[in-house]
Amino acid sequence: MNLHNDIPKHIAIIMDGNGRWAKAHGLPRAQGHRAGAESVREAIDACKELGVSYLTLYAFSSENWSRPPAEVSALMVLLERFLESKVDDLMKQGVRLRAIGQLDRLPAKTRAMLDNVIAKTAGNDLLTLVLALSYGSREEITEAAKKIALMVASGEIAANEITPDFFGSQLHTSGLPDPDLLIRTSGEMRVSNFLLWQISYAEMVIVDKFWPDFRQGDVFAAVKEYQKRHRRYGSV
């Protein structure tokens, strides 16, 4: 099988298992999150080698705000360190950063650093890295429905103009292609409120290892599995 044929244009990953990895190694949960940062680099490198155009990582869900404050704070610090330490690498690698989610909920310092890296990498075009931060798909869809309802109420659009494409244009992912391949680590078989609209026809691959143990070879294996699938899109 030629790994460079039929490459998914967009890969989305639910990065699951940092806490359980830490527990299995007798470490605090924060150490699991730090260990997972290396797997982010591995995923980016694999996608660049394969020629994937978009990589979306479920980095912090809207539900994660309910975790203990110390853990949330540690995750924000980890994100800030990632942004500060990786911006030069992103520039060298031609990676453009984008973020989706309720970004106004992020701490002011974190949001400022995120916006700075997004602006600095805006001209890169080899790979678009999308971080889903403070993201929940039900919330995203609800927000879009409210916006569209206001458009109809104000007469900006007619109800019969609401199509799937139009609805999709009101989501956080506007301008991005839908994922072709969804990968979830830790062996769990659920989508956890992630890109519910966008993964309608994505192929799913479940990887039975925790996120900190995820490496380039796991991306390659998932793509090989993807290449075996026959994508029918509801047809026979």
C-alpha positions in Angstrom: 0.0 0.0 0.0 1.3 3.4 -1.0 0.9 5.6 2.1 1.0 8.8 -0.1 -2.0 7.9 -2.2 -5.5 8.9 -1.0 -4.3 11.0 1.9 -7.0 12.6 4.0 -7.1 16.3 3.5 -8.2 17.0 7.1 -7.5 14.8 10.1 -9.1 15.6 13.5 -7.9 14.0 16.7 -9.5 13.6 20.1 -6.5 13.6 22.3 -7.7 11.4 25.2 -6.0 9.7 28.1 -3.5 12.2 29.6 -4.9 11.8 33.1 -5.0 8.0 32.9 -1.5 7.9 31.5 -0.3 9.9 34.5 -2.1 7.7 37.0 -0.7 4.5 35.4 2.8 6.0 35.8 2.2 7.2 39.4 2.4 10.8 38.3 0.2 13.9 38.9 -2.4 14.6 36.1 -0.5 17.8 35.1 2.5 15.6 34.2 0.3 13.7 31.8 -0.8 16.9 30.1 2.9 17.9 29.8 3.8 14.5 28.3 1.0 14.9 25.8 2.7 18.0 24.3 5.3 15.8 22.7 2.5 13.8 21.0 1.3 17.1 19.4 4.6 17.6 17.8 4.6 14.0 16.6 1.1 14.4 15.0 2.2 17.7 13.3 5.3 16.1 11.9 3.4 13.1 10.6 0.8 15.2 8.9 3.5 17.3 7.2 5.2 14.2 6.0 2.0 12.8 4.6 0.9 16.0 3.0 -2.2 16.5 5.1 -3.5 20.0 4.7 -5.5 20.4 8.0 -5.0 19.0 11.5 -7.6 19.8 14.2 -6.7 18.9 17.8 -9.3 18.7 20.6 -7.2 20.5 23.1 -9.6 21.8 25.7 -13.4 21.2 25.8 -16.1 23.5 27.1 -16.7 20.8 29.7 -13.1 21.0 30.9 -13.8 24.3 32.6 -15.5 22.2 35.4 -12.3 20.4 36.3 -10.4 21.5 39.5 -9.1 25.1 39.2 -5.5 24.0 39.7 -5.8 21.6 36.7 -7.4 24.2 34.5 -4.7 26.7 35.5 -2.0 24.2 34.7 -3.6 23.5 31.3 -3.6 27.2 30.4 0.0 27.6 31.5 0.9 24.6 29.3 -0.9 26.2 26.3 1.0 29.4 26.9 4.3 27.5 27.0 3.4 25.7 23.8 2.6 28.9 22.0 5.7 30.6 23.3 8.1 27.8 22.6 6.6 26.6 19.3 6.0 29.8 17.3 9.4 29.8 15.7 9.0 26.1 14.8 5.6 26.8 13.3 7.1 29.5 11.2 10.0 27.4 10.0 7.7 24.5 9.2 5.1 26.6 7.3 2.3 25.8 9.8 -0.5 28.2 10.2 -2.3 28.3 13.5 -6.1 28.7 13.9 -8.3 28.3 16.9 -12.0 27.4 17.3 -14.3 27.5 20.4 -15.5 30.0 22.9 -12.1 31.8 22.9 -13.4 34.7 25.0 -13.5 32.4 28.0 -9.7 32.0 27.9 -7.6 34.0 30.4 -6.6 37.4 28.9 -2.9 36.5 28.8 -3.6 33.1 27.1 -5.9 34.7 24.6 -3.4 37.5 23.7 -0.6 34.9 23.2 -2.9 32.8 21.0 -4.0 35.8 18.9 -0.4 36.8 18.4 0.7 33.4 17.1 -2.4 33.2 14.9 -1.5 36.5 13.4 2.2 35.7 13.0 1.6 32.4 11.2 -1.3 33.6 9.1 0.8 33.6 5.9 2.0 30.0 6.2 0.4 27.4 3.9 1.9 24.0 4.3 -0.4 22.8 7.1 -3.2 24.5 9.1 -3.2 23.5 12.7 -6.5 24.1 14.3 -6.7 24.0 18.1 -10.2 23.4 19.5 -10.1 25.4 22.8 -13.0 25.9 25.1 -14.9 24.1 22.4 -18.1 22.2 22.5 -20.0 21.2 19.4 -23.5 21.5 20.9 -22.7 25.1 22.0 -21.2 25.8 18.5 -24.4 24.6 16.8 -26.6 26.4 19.2 -24.8 29.7 18.6 -25.1 29.2 14.9 -28.8 28.6 15.2 -29.3 31.7 17.2 -27.3 33.8 14.7 -29.4 32.5 11.8 -32.7 33.0 13.7 -31.7 36.7 14.2 -30.9 37.0 10.5 -34.3 35.6 9.6 -36.1 37.8 12.1 -34.3 40.9 10.8 -35.1 40.1 7.2 -31.4 39.6 6.3 -32.2 36.2 4.9 -35.3 34.2 4.2 -35.9 30.9 5.9 -35.8 29.0 2.6 -32.2 30.3 2.1 -31.0 28.2 5.1 -29.1 25.2 3.5 -26.6 22.9 5.1 -23.8 24.8 3.4 -25.1 28.1 4.8 -25.5 26.6 8.2 -22.0 25.3 8.1 -20.7 28.8 7.2 -22.0 30.1 10.5 -20.0 27.5 12.6 -16.6 28.2 14.1 -15.0 26.0 11.4 -16.2 28.3 8.5 -13.7 28.1 5.7 -12.3 24.7 6.8 -13.1 21.4 5.0 -14.9 18.8 7.0 -12.6 16.2 8.5 -12.0 13.0 6.4 -10.5 11.1 9.3 -11.3 11.3 13.0 -8.8 9.6 15.4 -9.5 9.1 19.1 -6.9 7.8 21.5 -7.3 5.8 24.7 -9.6 3.2 23.2 -12.8 5.1 24.1 -15.5 4.9 21.4 -17.3 8.2 21.6 -17.0 11.6 20.0 -17.4 13.7 23.2 -19.2 16.7 21.8 -16.5 17.3 19.1 -17.3 18.5 15.6 -20.7 16.8 15.6 -21.8 18.6 12.4 -18.4 18.4 10.6 -17.7 14.7 11.1 -21.0 13.5 9.5 -19.0 11.5 6.9 -15.6 11.2 8.6 -14.0 7.8 8.9 -13.2 6.9 12.6 -10.1 5.1 13.8 -9.8 4.3 17.5 -6.3 4.0 18.8 -5.9 1.8 21.9 -3.2 3.8 23.7 -3.2 7.0 25.8 -2.4 10.3 24.1 1.1 10.7 25.6 2.1 7.4 24.0 0.8 8.5 20.5 3.5 8.8 17.9 4.0 9.4 14.1 3.6 5.7 13.4 0.1 5.8 14.9 -0.9 8.5 12.5 0.5 6.5 9.6 -1.4 3.4 10.8 -4.6 5.3 11.1 -4.2 6.6 7.5 -3.5 3.1 6.3 -6.8 2.0 7.9 -8.5 5.0 6.3 -7.2 4.0 2.9 -8.9 0.6 3.3 -12.3 2.2 3.7 -14.8 2.7 0.9 -16.4 6.1 1.6 -20.0 5.8 0.3 -21.5 9.0 1.7 -24.8 7.2 2.1 -24.9 5.6 -1.3 -24.9 1.9 -2.1 
